[in-house]
Amino acid sequence: MLSPHSPKQNHLLAALPAADCERLFPHLERVPLSLGAALYETDSVQEHVYFPVASIVSLLYVMQDGASAEIAVVGDEGVVGVALFMGGDSTPSRAVVQSAGSAFRLRADLLKAEFDRGGALQYLLLRYTQSLITQMAQTAVCNRHHTVEQQLCRWLLLSLDRLPSNELTMTQKLIANMLGVRREGVTEAAGRLQAARLIDYSRGKIVVLDRPGLEARVCECYAVVKRESDRLLDGVAIASQFT
């Protein structure tokens, strides 16, 4: 059982070879992530990357009129701040904490220097970025072609995959903002899932009662994202590249 203060609670950091851990881990800073906190804003210079632990960060695109929609979620499988090692220091999206927890952060200059060394961290970050692009593309398809109920099921399952429990703290208004749909649509969809005893929703808390039931009702988008993530971020396969 890993300590809650161990960087290896993040799957990317856990996949690093011992020599990389010894070089990198002393520079990691554990920071709390409170619900609704912004890790970076639209077009702002990113000073750190964040490796979440028992928390979820939503990447949101915000329109000029204030409307927003989630384009991806990042949890303990990944990293927030891919622009820093992909050739830019900013992005048009926002990064907002969706589920409170903590993260290990690393200064931008140290991340870039480590990335430029090549080796395990670069390999991991590039594979994670491909996984993230898949999630973004599938989210766009899902939002265009699938029902609000299917989108909600996808969102719940992706969130569960990144949390240690089956409980989420999230109001229907915030879910609607994430999905980019009307709040009434989320209310109706959540009501149907609750009537089917798949979830229990009250006072801003969602408890998933029947995960297989959600998986039976979700569209194919969830499986596409999960399959690609599992393929690209297989820790055993990644470690074998550097042993």
N, C-alpha and C positions, 0 to 999 in steps of 0.2 A: 504494500500500500504506500503510494507516494505521499510525502508531506504536502500539505496545502501550500507550502512556500517553495516547492520544488519547480524549477522551470520545466522539468520533464513532464509536468501535467499537460503541457502543450505538445501536441503530437509532432509538430515540425521540429521543435527543440529536442524532443525525445529521440528522434531518428538520427541525430547528429552523432558521428563517431566520438570516442572519448577525447581525442586530442583537440577536436573542435570545441567540445564542451569546456575543456579546461581553459582554452583561450578566450571563449566568448562569454561564459556564464558570469565571471566577475564583473562584467560591464552591464549586466541586466539589472534593471530596477523594478521591483514589484510595486505596482500602484493599484489603488482601488478604482473600480469602474462603477459609478453610481448611475442608476436608471435615468435616462434622458441626457446624460452628459455628452457633449460633442468632443470627439477626439481630434477632428479637424473639420474646418468649414470649407465651403466652396471657394476654390481658387486660392486658398491660403497656403503658405509655404509649410510643408510638413517637417517638423523637427525631430520626430521619433517614428519608429515602427512599433506596433503593439502586438504581442503574442497573447491572445486571450486565454484565460483559465476559468472554467466554470462560469462563463459569461458569454453573451452574444452581442455583437456589434452589427448594426444595420448600415449598409451603404445606400444612401438615399439621393435621388436626384430631385432638386427643388426647382419648380417653375417660377417665372417672374411674378405670378399672382399668388405665390405662397403654397400652391398645391404641391404635393410630393408623392413619390412612389419609390418603393424599395427595389433596388436592382440586384442585391445580393445580401447574404448574411455570412458573418464570419464568427466562428467559435474556436474551440480548442484544437480544431484541425488545421488552423491557418494563421494568417498574419494580416494586420491592418496597416496599409501604407505601401502598397505595391508600386505606386508611382515613383518612390524613391530609388528603387533599383531597376525600374523599367525606362529610365531616361528622363524623367521629369520630377519636379519637386512639389507639384500640386495637381489637383484634379477637379473637375466641375461638380463632383458629388460631395456629399457630407458623410461623415461617419459618426453615428449616434448610438449610444449604448441602449440596446433593446432589453437585455436581461442583466441585472447587476451582478458583479463578481469582482474579478481582478484580472490583471494582465502583467506581463513582464515587458517592459519597454527598453528599447535600445536607441541610442542617439543616431541620427541620420548619418553623420560622418563615419561612425564606427561600422554601421551597416554597409555603407557603400564600400569601405575599405575591405571588409570581409567578403562581400560579394565579388569584388574585383580580384580577389585571390583565386577565384575558381573553386573547384572542389565541392564538398558536400553541401554547404549552405546554398551556394549558387544553384546547384542541381535541384535541391529541395524547393527553393523559392520559385524557380522557373516551372517546375511541375505543378506547384500549388497555383501559380498564376493561370496555367492552362485550365486547371479545374475551376477556378473562379470565373474565367471567361465562359466556360460551359454553363455554369450556373446563371450568369447574366443573360446569355442567349436564350436559355430555356425559360427563364422568368419572362422575358419579352414575349415569347411564343405563348406561354401559359396565360399571361394577362390579356392577350388578344383573342384567344380561341376557346378558353375554358371558363366554366361558370365560377361565380364567386365562392360557392361551396367547395369546388375542387381546388381553387386557389387557397382557400382557408386550410383545407386538409394538407396541401403541400407545405404551406407555411408552418403549420403545427408540427408536421413530421420533421422538417428541416431543423426546426428549433429543438425538438426532442433529441435529435442526433447530437446536439451540441451542448446538452445540459445533463447534469448528474441525476436529475429527478424528472418526474412526469408532471410537474407543476410549473406554470408560467404566470408571471404577473404582468398583465397587459389589458388595458381597457379596449372596448370595441372601437372607440374613436381613434386610438392609436393604431389598431389593426387596420382600420379603414385607410388611415394615412399611409401605412406601409404598403398596402395593396393597391392604393390609388383608386379606391371605389367609394361609393356612398356608404355612410354609416348604417343606413337602413338595410343595405344589402348584407352587411356583416351580421347585423342583428338577426335577420331572417336565416342566414346560413348557420350561425351558431345555435339558433333555436332548433333547427332541424337536427343538428348533430347531438344536441343535448336530449332531444326527444327520443333519439335512437340510442341513448345511453352510451354514446361514444366519448362524450366529454361532460364535465360538470363546470358550469360557469357561474360565478357570483362575485360581486364586489371587486371586480378587476382581477380576479384570479381564475385561471383555466387549469383544470386538472384533467388530464387525459385518462379515461377509464378503460378504453378498449383500443389499443394501438392497431391490432390486426383489422379491426373494423374500419379505422381511418384509412389504412393501406388499401382496403377493398374499395373505398369510395374515391380515392385520389386519382387524378389523371396520370398519364404516363410520365409527366415531367419530373415527378419526384424520383422515380426509378432511374431515369436518364442521368440526373444530377448525381445521385448516390453511387450508381455504378461507375461513373467516370471518376468521381472522387476516390472511391475505393481502389480503382485501378491505378491511378496516378500517385496516390499517397500511401501505398502499401509500405509500411516501415521496414519490414523484413527485406523486401526486394530492393528498397533504397539503400539499406545498410550494406547489402551484398556488393553494391557498386564500389564501395570504399574500404573493403576488407581484403 
